Amino acid sequence: MEPGTSLVETLELERACCARLAALLDAERRAVAAHDLDALLASLRERETVHARWRHAASARAAALAGSAPTDPAAASLVAQLRAAGADLARALRVNAAIVGGALAQVSDILAAVRRAQPGSRYDDHATLTAPLPSASRAGWSA
């Protein structure tokens, strides 16, 4: 804990970090659903920053409590809220991991199917599918 920072202030910082992380996880899910790479990367960058703040506050809290439960009722209430928020964040992280994993698997499956019909197809840097023009002999038609 920073000098002059109370346990309650540290717990409130942790709670604010948890709330922001929950919002960022929602933003990540929306970005994945919308195939918005810029929004996803922005969310991930901010999540790293907020997560670092949370780790710092959690370390300060752990040092302040050092094996004893808080005696201040406000601190005890915040600790209970943080436990619930932590469980909610863990659940949201598992959901996001499953969504991203499913999206990546779907992209891989689609690309494999497209490549069977159109060798050389790929996703470019903007997640746009590019494929060579079909040859007249493979398309079954001629001009």
Secondary structure, 3 states (H helix, E strand, C coil): CCCCCCHHHHHHHHHHHHHHHHHHHHHHHHHHHHCCHHHHHHHHHHHHHHHHHHHHHHHHHHHHHCCCCCCCHHHHHHHHHHHHHHHHHHHHHHHHHHHHHHHHHHHHHHHHHHHHHCCCCEECCCCCEECCCCCHHHHCCCC
